[in-house]
């Protein structure tokens, strides 16, 4: 305990919080927001997926989803809804084909 006190007395900078990842100035005591090199921070929407053998892969959402989440404007919402309707139409068509096959195989 005394040794720790002496170390902090000799090197007072060691007692301050450090920034281990060298991400620039970190201010722990004010609401001042850190400024990044680019204007808007881009969020990584990937999701980690662990496969059955333990392999690590990433699921990336479709582009219309990412655009809408990154920039939720009415235009991007409209593009997202168009994409979603096209996607659901394809699923419905595939379901009708399966239903027709089921009906034919029942006879």
Contact map, one row per residue, 1 for C-alpha under 8 A:
11111000000000000000000000000000000000000000000000000000000000000000000000000000000000000000000000000000000
11111100000000000000000000000000000000000000000000000000000000000000000000000000000000000000000000000000000
11111110000000000000000000000000000000000000000000000000000000000000000000000000000000000000000000000000000
11111111000000000000000000000000000000000000000000000000000000000000000000000000000000000000000000000000000
11111111100000000000000000000000000000000000000000000000000000000000000000000000000000000000000000000000000
01111111110000000000000000000000000000000000000000000000000000000000000000000000000000000000000000000000000
00111111111100000000000000000000000000000000000000000000000000000000000000000000000000000000000000000000000
00011111111111100000000000000000000000000000000000000000000000000000000000000000000000000000000000000000000
00001111111100000000000000000000000000000000000000000000000000000000000000000000000000000000000000000000000
00000111111100000000000000000000000000000000000000000000000000000000000000000000000000000000000000000000000
00000011111111100000000000000000000000000000000000000000000000000000000000000000000000000000000000000000000
00000011111111110000000000000000000000000000000000000000000000000000000000000000000000000000000000000000000
00000001001111110000000000000000000000000000000000000000000000000000000000000000000000000000000000000000000
00000001001111111000000000000000000000000000000000000000000000000000000000000000000000000000000000000000000
00000001001111111000000000000000000000000000000000000000000000000000000000000000000000000000000000000000000
00000000000111111100000000000000000000000000000000000000000000000000000000000000000000000000000000000000000
00000000000001111110000000000000000000000000000000000000000000000000000000000000000000000000000000000000000
00000000000000011111000000000000000000000000000000000000000000000000000000000000000000000000000000000000000
00000000000000001111111101000000000000000000000000000000000000000000000000000000000000000000000000000000000
00000000000000000111110000000000000000000000000000000000000000000000000000000000000000000000000000000000000
00000000000000000011111000000000000000000000000000000000000000000000000000000000000000000000000000000000000
00000000000000000011111100000000000000000000000000000000000000000000000000000000000000000000000000000000000
00000000000000000010111111000000000000000000000000000000000000000000000000000000000000000000000000000000000
00000000000000000010011111000000000000000000000000000000000000000000000000000000000000000000000000000000000
00000000000000000000001111100000010000000000000000000000000000000000000000000000000000000000000000000000000
00000000000000000010001111110000010000000000000000000000000000000000000000000000000000000000000000000000000
00000000000000000000000011111101000000000000000000000000000000000000000000000000000000000000000000000000000
00000000000000000000000001111100000000000000000000000000000000000000000000000000000000000000000000000000000
00000000000000000000000000111110000000000000000000000000000000000000000000000000000000000000000000000000000
00000000000000000000000000111111000000000000000000000000000000000000000000000000000000000000000000000000000
00000000000000000000000000001111100000000000000000000000000000000000000000000000000000000000000000000000000
00000000000000000000000000100111110000000000000000000000000000000000000000000000000000000000000000000000000
00000000000000000000000000000011111000000000000000000000000000000000000000000000000000000000000000000000000
00000000000000000000000011000001111100000000000000000000000000000000000000000000000000000000000000000000000
00000000000000000000000000000000111110000000000000000000000000000000000000000000000000000000000000000000000
00000000000000000000000000000000011111111000000000000000000000000000000000000000000000000000000000000000000
00000000000000000000000000000000001111100000000000000000000000000000000000000000000000000000000000000000000
00000000000000000000000000000000000111111000000000000000000000000000000000000000000000000000000000000000000
00000000000000000000000000000000000111111000000000000000000000000000000000000000000000000000000000000000000
00000000000000000000000000000000000101111100000000000000000000000000000000000000000000000000000000000000000
00000000000000000000000000000000000101111110000000000000000000000000000000000000000000000000000000000000000
00000000000000000000000000000000000000011111000000000000000000000000010000000000000000000000000000000000000
00000000000000000000000000000000000000001111100000000000000000000000010000000000000000000000000000000000000
00000000000000000000000000000000000000000111110000000000000000000000000000000000000000000000000000000000000
00000000000000000000000000000000000000000011111000000000000110000100000000000000000000000000000000000000000
00000000000000000000000000000000000000000001111100000000011110000000000000000000000000000000000000000000000
00000000000000000000000000000000000000000000111110000000011100000000000000000000000000000000000000000000000
00000000000000000000000000000000000000000000011111000001111000000000000000000000000000000000000000000000000
00000000000000000000000000000000000000000000001111100001111000000000000000000000000000000000000000000000000
00000000000000000000000000000000000000000000000111110111100000000000000000000000000000000000000000000000000
00000000000000000000000000000000000000000000000011111111100000000000000000000000000000000000000000000000000
00000000000000000000000000000000000000000000000001111110000000000000000000000000000000000000000000000000000
00000000000000000000000000000000000000000000000000111110000000000000000000000000000000000000000000000000000
00000000000000000000000000000000000000000000000001111111000000000000000000000000000000000000000000000000000
00000000000000000000000000000000000000000000000001111111100000000000000000000000000000000000000000000000000
00000000000000000000000000000000000000000000000111100111110000000000000000000000000000000000000000000000000
00000000000000000000000000000000000000000000000111100011111000000000000000000000000000000000000000000000000
00000000000000000000000000000000000000000000011110000001111100000000000000000000000000000000000000000000000
00000000000000000000000000000000000000000000011110000000111110000000000000000000000000000000000000000000000
00000000000000000000000000000000000000000000111000000000011111000000000000000000000000000000000000000000000
00000000000000000000000000000000000000000000110000000000001111101100000000000000000000000000000000000000000
00000000000000000000000000000000000000000000000000000000000111111100000000000000000000000000000000000000000
00000000000000000000000000000000000000000000000000000000000011111110000000000000000000000000000000000000000
00000000000000000000000000000000000000000000000000000000000001111111000000010011001000000000000000000000000
00000000000000000000000000000000000000000000000000000000000011111111100000000001000000000000000000000000000
00000000000000000000000000000000000000000000100000000000000011111111110000000000000000000000000000000000000
00000000000000000000000000000000000000000000000000000000000000111111111100010000000000000000000000000000000
00000000000000000000000000000000000000000000000000000000000000011111111110011001000000000000000000000000000
00000000000000000000000000000000000000000000000000000000000000001111111100000000000000000000000000000000000
00000000000000000000000000000000000000000110000000000000000000000111111100000000000000000000000000000000000
00000000000000000000000000000000000000000000000000000000000000000011111110010000000000000000000000000000000
00000000000000000000000000000000000000000000000000000000000000000011111111011000000000000000000000000000000
00000000000000000000000000000000000000000000000000000000000000000001001111111000000000000000000000000000000
00000000000000000000000000000000000000000000000000000000000000000000000111111100000000000000000000000000000
00000000000000000000000000000000000000000000000000000000000000000000000011111110000000000000000000000000000
00000000000000000000000000000000000000000000000000000000000000010011001111111111000000000000000000000000000
00000000000000000000000000000000000000000000000000000000000000000001000111111111100000000000000000000000000
00000000000000000000000000000000000000000000000000000000000000000000000001111111110000000000000000000000000
00000000000000000000000000000000000000000000000000000000000000010000000000111111111000000000000000000000000
00000000000000000000000000000000000000000000000000000000000000011001000000011111111100000000000000000000000
00000000000000000000000000000000000000000000000000000000000000000000000000001111111110000000000000000000000
00000000000000000000000000000000000000000000000000000000000000000000000000000111111111000000000000000000000
00000000000000000000000000000000000000000000000000000000000000010000000000000011111111100000000000000000000
00000000000000000000000000000000000000000000000000000000000000000000000000000001111111110000000000000000000
00000000000000000000000000000000000000000000000000000000000000000000000000000000111111111000000000000000000
00000000000000000000000000000000000000000000000000000000000000000000000000000000011111111100000000000000000
00000000000000000000000000000000000000000000000000000000000000000000000000000000001111111110000000000000000
00000000000000000000000000000000000000000000000000000000000000000000000000000000000111111111000000000000000
00000000000000000000000000000000000000000000000000000000000000000000000000000000000011111111100000000000000
00000000000000000000000000000000000000000000000000000000000000000000000000000000000001111111110000000000000
00000000000000000000000000000000000000000000000000000000000000000000000000000000000000111111111000000000000
00000000000000000000000000000000000000000000000000000000000000000000000000000000000000011111111100000000000
00000000000000000000000000000000000000000000000000000000000000000000000000000000000000001111111110000000000
00000000000000000000000000000000000000000000000000000000000000000000000000000000000000000111111111000000000
00000000000000000000000000000000000000000000000000000000000000000000000000000000000000000011111111100000000
00000000000000000000000000000000000000000000000000000000000000000000000000000000000000000001111111110000000
00000000000000000000000000000000000000000000000000000000000000000000000000000000000000000000111111111000000
00000000000000000000000000000000000000000000000000000000000000000000000000000000000000000000011111111100000
00000000000000000000000000000000000000000000000000000000000000000000000000000000000000000000001111111110000
00000000000000000000000000000000000000000000000000000000000000000000000000000000000000000000000111111111000
00000000000000000000000000000000000000000000000000000000000000000000000000000000000000000000000011111111100
00000000000000000000000000000000000000000000000000000000000000000000000000000000000000000000000001111111110
00000000000000000000000000000000000000000000000000000000000000000000000000000000000000000000000000111111111
00000000000000000000000000000000000000000000000000000000000000000000000000000000000000000000000000011111111
00000000000000000000000000000000000000000000000000000000000000000000000000000000000000000000000000001111111
00000000000000000000000000000000000000000000000000000000000000000000000000000000000000000000000000000111111
00000000000000000000000000000000000000000000000000000000000000000000000000000000000000000000000000000011111
